[in-house]
Amino acid sequence: MLLLNTPSLSIAIINDGEVVYHRVKGYSNKEQEILSDKNSIFEGASISKSVFGFFVMTFVEDGLIDL
Protein backbone atom coordinates (compact mmCIF):
# COMPACT_ATOMS: atom_id res chain seq x y z
CA MET A 1 0.00 0.00 0.00
CA LEU A 2 2.91 2.33 0.61
CA LEU A 3 4.24 1.76 -2.90
CA LEU A 4 0.94 2.86 -4.47
CA ASN A 5 0.30 5.60 -1.88
CA THR A 6 -2.99 3.96 -0.95
CA PRO A 7 -4.08 4.70 2.62
CA SER A 8 -6.43 1.70 2.91
CA LEU A 9 -8.32 -0.98 1.06
CA SER A 10 -11.15 -3.41 1.57
CA ILE A 11 -11.47 -6.85 0.00
CA ALA A 12 -14.62 -8.96 0.10
CA ILE A 13 -15.55 -12.27 -1.49
CA ILE A 14 -19.24 -13.00 -1.83
CA ASN A 15 -20.54 -16.48 -2.64
CA ASP A 16 -24.25 -17.17 -3.16
CA GLY A 17 -25.13 -13.77 -1.71
CA GLU A 18 -23.14 -14.35 1.49
CA VAL A 19 -19.90 -12.63 2.47
CA VAL A 20 -17.41 -15.47 2.95
CA TYR A 21 -14.27 -13.33 3.31
CA HIS A 22 -13.80 -9.69 4.27
CA ARG A 23 -10.61 -7.90 5.26
CA VAL A 24 -9.80 -4.22 5.69
CA LYS A 25 -6.28 -2.82 5.93
CA GLY A 26 -4.94 0.68 6.38
CA TYR A 27 -6.11 4.00 7.72
CA SER A 28 -9.33 5.98 7.36
CA ASN A 29 -7.31 8.98 8.53
CA LYS A 30 -3.58 8.51 8.17
CA GLU A 31 -2.60 11.76 9.94
CA GLN A 32 -4.60 10.87 13.06
CA GLU A 33 -3.76 7.14 12.69
CA ILE A 34 -7.43 6.10 12.68
CA LEU A 35 -7.62 2.57 11.29
CA SER A 36 -10.17 1.58 8.67
CA ASP A 37 -12.71 -1.04 9.70
CA LYS A 38 -15.64 -2.95 8.18
CA ASN A 39 -17.82 0.17 8.51
CA SER A 40 -15.42 2.43 6.58
CA ILE A 41 -16.75 3.85 3.31
CA PHE A 42 -14.71 3.24 0.16
CA GLU A 43 -15.17 4.50 -3.39
CA GLY A 44 -15.78 1.92 -6.10
CA ALA A 45 -13.56 3.82 -8.55
CA SER A 46 -12.76 2.11 -11.84
CA ILE A 47 -13.83 -1.32 -10.65
CA SER A 48 -17.44 -0.29 -11.23
CA LYS A 49 -16.89 -0.56 -15.01
CA SER A 50 -15.77 -4.18 -14.69
CA VAL A 51 -18.66 -5.06 -12.41
CA PHE A 52 -21.14 -3.41 -14.80
CA GLY A 53 -19.64 -5.32 -17.74
CA PHE A 54 -19.87 -8.59 -15.83
CA PHE A 55 -23.57 -8.10 -15.12
CA VAL A 56 -24.34 -7.02 -18.68
CA MET A 57 -22.70 -10.16 -20.07
CA THR A 58 -24.45 -12.32 -17.47
CA PHE A 59 -27.78 -10.87 -18.61
CA VAL A 60 -26.83 -11.54 -22.25
CA GLU A 61 -25.93 -15.16 -21.45
CA ASP A 62 -29.21 -15.59 -19.55
CA GLY A 63 -31.13 -14.20 -22.53
CA LEU A 64 -32.46 -11.25 -20.54
CA ILE A 65 -31.01 -8.68 -22.93
CA ASP A 66 -29.68 -8.73 -26.48
CA LEU A 67 -26.71 -6.70 -27.65
C-alpha positions in Angstrom: 0.0 0.0 0.0 2.9 2.3 0.6 4.2 1.8 -2.9 0.9 2.9 -4.5 0.3 5.6 -1.9 -3.0 4.0 -0.9 -4.1 4.7 2.6 -6.4 1.7 2.9 -8.3 -1.0 1.1 -11.2 -3.4 1.6 -11.5 -6.8 0.0 -14.6 -9.0 0.1 -15.5 -12.3 -1.5 -19.2 -13.0 -1.8 -20.5 -16.5 -2.6 -24.2 -17.2 -3.2 -25.1 -13.8 -1.7 -23.1 -14.4 1.5 -19.9 -12.6 2.5 -17.4 -15.5 3.0 -14.3 -13.3 3.3 -13.8 -9.7 4.3 -10.6 -7.9 5.3 -9.8 -4.2 5.7 -6.3 -2.8 5.9 -4.9 0.7 6.4 -6.1 4.0 7.7 -9.3 6.0 7.4 -7.3 9.0 8.5 -3.6 8.5 8.2 -2.6 11.8 9.9 -4.6 10.9 13.1 -3.8 7.1 12.7 -7.4 6.1 12.7 -7.6 2.6 11.3 -10.2 1.6 8.7 -12.7 -1.0 9.7 -15.6 -3.0 8.2 -17.8 0.2 8.5 -15.4 2.4 6.6 -16.7 3.8 3.3 -14.7 3.2 0.2 -15.2 4.5 -3.4 -15.8 1.9 -6.1 -13.6 3.8 -8.5 -12.8 2.1 -11.8 -13.8 -1.3 -10.6 -17.4 -0.3 -11.2 -16.9 -0.6 -15.0 -15.8 -4.2 -14.7 -18.7 -5.1 -12.4 -21.1 -3.4 -14.8 -19.6 -5.3 -17.7 -19.9 -8.6 -15.8 -23.6 -8.1 -15.1 -24.3 -7.0 -18.7 -22.7 -10.2 -20.1 -24.4 -12.3 -17.5 -27.8 -10.9 -18.6 -26.8 -11.5 -22.2 -25.9 -15.2 -21.5 -29.2 -15.6 -19.6 -31.1 -14.2 -22.5 -32.5 -11.2 -20.5 -31.0 -8.7 -22.9 -29.7 -8.7 -26.5 -26.7 -6.7 -27.6 
